[in-house]
Amino acid sequence: MTRLLYQALLVLALPWVWLRLFVRARREGAYLERRSERFGHVPAGLSSGAVWFHTVSAGETNAAAPLIRAVQQRFPDVPFLVTTMTPTGSARVKALLGDTVEHCYAPYDYPWAVGRFLRRTRPKALVLMETELWPNLVARTAASGTPVYLVNARLSERSYRGYRRVASLVRQMLGDIDRIVCQYEDTAARFRALGARSVEVAGNVKFDAEMPPDPFGVGDLGFGDSPVWIAGSTHGGEEEIVLDAHRRLRERFGELKLIVAPRHPERAAMVAELAIDRGFSTGLLSARPIGVDVLIGDVMGTLPHLYPHALVAFVGGSLDRTGGHNPIEAAVHGLPFAMGPAIHNVEEICERFAAAGCFHPVLDADGLADVVGDLLSDPCRRRREGESGQRVVAQNRGARQAVVDRLCDALGGTP
């Protein structure tokens, strides 16, 4: 009954799905490109029999790319297909994996769209990253005889409670997954409680992050000896808070500079207007300005190369409902960091940094200004916390190889 209700809701949602595509395209025009792929029409010439990785967006793609490269080395004669749901994810696939993989958008979870996609691609295996679980995608893939694996899996307490409300649907879906490799034991326990089979724990591959290539060449940002802090992966509503905090911080540190890197670079001009409205001299990274108060990162893939220019970080997606973005990118460079209360997507990661004393929860602009100001005024504390964060990263490395070994072992048994 739950599955029938889900299918009925999908049908009713179809007009809204199309509307949402057009609404998102007003902010990011790429959403209107290749939209037929989202309904199962794959590009001409796409290989069949590929190992299929589904990575959703930029963050999952960044984590998956080293895994994919490692698995490719073990299966050099097998094609690889990477699907995403967002244009930013698509861009990261091209930047990180180039022509070593094929790419298209994944089909929406309509049975006919998934079926059309599978008939054309006939994948050797499907590897899902983190929590991208769609009932029809999983069921149809498994029914076609293709094994399904979920790796670097995470499941927050909040998501677990939501899944329990549709327990029968989730139980059926998890029953179709051949192997689940979780980040942590608490996640594994939640999956088992929901009815999953073959659940293992290997750690979080994001701790094994590599510095990605920087085709843009960030180089010198023109700040001279001025202190700098950074707000990475911000969303609408967060930039206002960050800029208000910066205005207050400038009262204490007159030469302080700020880098704001919106999660979606196409929003950079809008963020620049917010900064200008507050009286800050502002420039876009792509224009390579010199001496501005606020630098806006508008080039995709440059955030890891911007973090080393700062002393303290705020990690976005945490003062709205997103659930928090990856703070490891800041910690690996020795930056203590602040985040808002919405961290359910990275809760286990933040717990490890909190235990090491280098994670600071904030609620608003005043709280953010207090945390950043205290760290800027105490170099010894800032250095101590930064080193603690780097130790957390080092202590949690090794998951990638464990996941690669498990995945290659599973793939080695596929026909």
N, C-alpha and C positions, 0 to 999 in steps of 0.2 A: 504493500500500500504506500509506503514512504517513497519508494522508487517511482511509482506512478504519479504521485504528487509532485515529485521533483521534475519529471518529464513535462507535466502539465505547466508547471511554473516556468520552465524554459521556453515553452511555446508562447506563453503570455508575455514573457520578457523580450521576445524578439524585436518588437518595435523600439523598445527602450535601448536594446543593444545597439541598433543602428543609430539611434539618436545620440547615444553616448559617444560613438565613434566620431560623429560630426562635431559634437561639442568639444571633444578633446582635440580634434583637428584644428579648431580655431586657435588653440594655444600652441599646438605642435602639428604642423601641416603633414608630417610624415604618417600620421594616423590614417590619412585617406589613401595613402599609397599601398598598393598590393593588398587591398582589403579583401579581395577574393580568397586569398590564402587563409584568412581567418574562418572561412567556411569550407575548407578542405580542398580547394583548387590549388594544387602544388605547382611550382614552376616547371615548365618543360625541361626535360633533360635531367631532372633530379634522379639520383641513383636509387635503386631498390636494394634491399638487403643490408641497409646501413645500421650501425649501432647508433641509436637515436637518444640524444641527451636533450632534455627539456629544462631550460634554465630561467624562464620567466623574464627577468629584467637584468639591469646592469650588475647589481650586487651578486646575484647568483651566478652570472656569467663570469665575473671576476674570480669567484671561488672555484668554478667548474673548469676553467681553462687549463690550469696545470694538471688536473685530473685527466682531462681529455687527452692532453699531450702525452701523459704517461701511459694511458691505455692504448693510444695509437701506436706507441713503440712496440707494444706486445702483440698488436694485431695490424701489422703494416699493410696487409692486403685487403683489409675490410674498409669500406667507405664509412664516414661518420657524418651524421646529420645533427645539427643543433637548431632547435626551435626556441623562440622567445615569444613573449606577448607584447613587448613594448619596443618602440623604435630605439630607445637608449640601449636596450639589451641587444638589438640587432647591430647597432654600431659597435658595441663592445666585442661581439663575435668577430666582426670584420677586423677590428683593431688587434685583437689578441690571438686569433687563430687563422686569419687570412683565408687563403684558398686551400688550406689543409682540411677544411670541413666544408660541407654544404649547409646552407641556411635557408629557412623560411619561417613564417609565423606559424605557430601551432593553431590547430582548429579550435574554435569555440566548442563547448561541451555539448553540442547537439549530436545525437546519434548518427544522423545522416552525414554531418560534416566530418565527424571522426571516421565513420566508415569509408567515406570517399578518400580521405587522407590515407588510411591504412591500405586500401586496395591499390593505391598508386605507389606507395613507398615500401610496403611489405618489410618492415624493419626486422633486423636480426634480434634486437632487444631494445627495450625502452628503459632509460635511466632517468628518473626524476630527481631533482635537487630540492632538498630542504622540506617544503610543505606544499608543493604544488600538486594537490590531489583533487582530481575531478572524476566523479563517478563513472560517467560514460567513457571518458578517455581511458581510464584504467580497465573497465569491464570489457570494452570492445577490443582493446589491445590484447588482453589476456585471452579472450574468446577466439582471437585469430591465431592463437598458438604462440604468440610472442611473449617471452618472459618479461616481467616488469620488476624493476628494482628501485628502491627509494634510498638515496644515500645522503649523508650529512643531514639526516632527518632531525627536525626540531618540532616540538609540540608544546607550546606554553600551556600553563594552567588555564588561561582564558580560552584558548582554542579548544582545549580538552573539554571544558564545560560546554562549549558550543556544539562539539561533535556528539556529546552524550545526548543532546536533544533530538538528534536524528540517528540514534545508535544503530538501528537495523540497516540503514543505508550505508553507514560508515563501516559496519561489520562486513557487509558484502564486499565493499570496495577494498578494504584491507585484506580480505581473504583472497583477493585476486593478485596481491603483490607477493612475489616469490621470496623477496629478501629485503629487510629493512635494516640499514646501518645507521644508528643514531649517534648524535653528538654526545649525549650524556645519559646517565642511568635514569634520571627522573623522566626524561623523554621516553626512554624505552619502557618504563613502567606504565606510562600513560597509553602508549600504543598497545601494550599487552592487555591492559584493562579494556581497551576498545575491541579486542578480538584479533589483533595482528598475530601472525605466525612468523617464525624465523627472524627474531629481532636480536640485533647485536649492538654493541657500543664500541666506537672507535675514536671518539673525540671530534673536535671541530676543525675541519680543514682550513677554515679562515685564518687560524693561527699560523699556518704554513704559507701565508701570502708572500708572493714575490713582488718586487718593485716592477710594475709594468713598464713597457716602453713609453717614451715621451717624444713622439714625433714633433710636437709643437716646439719643444725646447724651452721650458719655463725660464731657466737661467736666473739672472739677477732681476729682482723686482723693483729696484730703484728706491728702496726704503732707507738705504744708508745704515746708520747706527740706531735708527729708531726702533723701539720695541714693537713687536707685532703679535697680535692674536688672531685666531682664525675660527670661522664658523663654517663647518663642512656639511654638505648634503642637506641644506636647509629647504624648507617648504614655505608656501604662502602662509603668512601669519607669524612665522618664526623670524623672518628678517626684520620685521618691525621691532620685535623684542630685542634682537641682537643689536640693532642700530640704536635703540634707546639706551641699552646698556653701555654701548660705546660712547654715547654722548656724556653719560655720567662718568665713565672712566677717564675721558679726556680732561675732566676737571682735576683729576689726580695725576694723570700722566699726559702732559700736554703734547708730547710728540708721538703718542701711541697711534699705531696704524692698525687697520682691520682688513682682513681678507674674508670675503663672503663668497662661498662656492655653492650656488643653488644646486639642488639635486638634479633639476632639469635646466640645462644651460640656456634653453630658449627663453627662460624667464629673466635672464640677466638684465635686459634693458629696463624691465619693470622694477627690479631690485635697485638698479642705479638711480631711478627716479625717486625711490624712497629715501635713498641716502642723500641725494641732492636737496630734497625737500627739508631735510634736517640740517642743512647747511654744510655738509661735508663735500670737499673736493673729491671727485669720484672718476674712476676710469675702468674700462673693460680690459681684461687681461689680453685679449686678442689685439688691442691697440697698443700694447706695451707702454702704458703711461709711466711717468716718473714723478715721484713725490706726492702722490695723492693720499688723502686721508683714508679712503676706502677703495680697495681694489676688488672688482667683481670678477670671479672666475667664470668665463663664458665659453671655455673650450673643454669639450668632453674628454675625460680621461686624464686630466691634469691634477686632480685633487691630491693623489699620493705625492706629487711633486711640489705641491703648495704647502703641505703640512710641515716640511723641514724648515720653512722660512719663519715659523711661528714659535712662540714660547708656551702658549696655552691654547686649548681647543674647546670649542663647543661642537657637539655632534648632533646634527639635526634629525628630523623625523621623530622627535621626542617631546616637543612642546605642542604637537598636534596629535592626531589619532593614528599616525602612520605606524608607530610601534618601535621607532628607533632604528638608526642605521649603524653600520659596523664601526665601533670605536677602536678596533685593533689597528685600523689604518693610521690613527693618530698616535696610539700608544707605542707602536713599533718605532716611531721617531723620537721617543722620550718625552712626549707631551702629556702632562696631566690634563684631564678633560672633565667637562661638565655636560650633563644631559638632563632633559626634562623628565617628568614622571612616566611618560608613555614609552616604556622600554620592553614591552612584552615580546618583541621579535628578537631581542638580544639579551634577554633577562639573565641567562646562564653565563654569558660572557661578562656582563656588568657585575655579577656577583663575584667573579674572580678578581676583577679590578678593584671592587669595593673592599674586598678582604685585604688587598695589598695597599689600600689607602690612597689610591690615585684616581678614584671616581668620585665626582661631586654632583649630587642631585640638586636641581634648581627648579623653581616654579615660575619665575617671572624675570623681568628686566633687572629689578633691584637685586634679586638673589644672584643672578648671573654676574652682574657688575661686582658684587661683593666677593664672589669666588675668584673671578679673574683678577680683580684688584689685589686680593690677598696673595695670590700666587705670584703676580708680577712684582710685588714689593718684597718678596722673600726668595731670593735666588737659591739659597741653600735648600729650602723646603721644595721648591719647584724642581730642582735637580734630583733630590731624593725621591720624590714621587715619580718623576719621569723614569728613573732607573728601576723603580719598583714595577712600573708598568712594563718595561722591557723584559724584566725577569718573568713576569706573568706570561708574556708572549713566548719566551724561550722555553718555559716549563711545560707549555701546552702544545708544543710542536710535535710532529710525528704522525698526526692523524691522516694526513694525505696518503702516505705510503700504506698505512693499514687499510684505508678505503680502496686504494688501487689494487692491493693484493686480493681483497675479498671480491672486488668487482671482476678482476681478471679471472679469478677462480670460477666465478659464476658464468662468465661469458665463455670460458673455455669449454663448458659443457653444453652450449647451445648449438643447435644444428646449423 
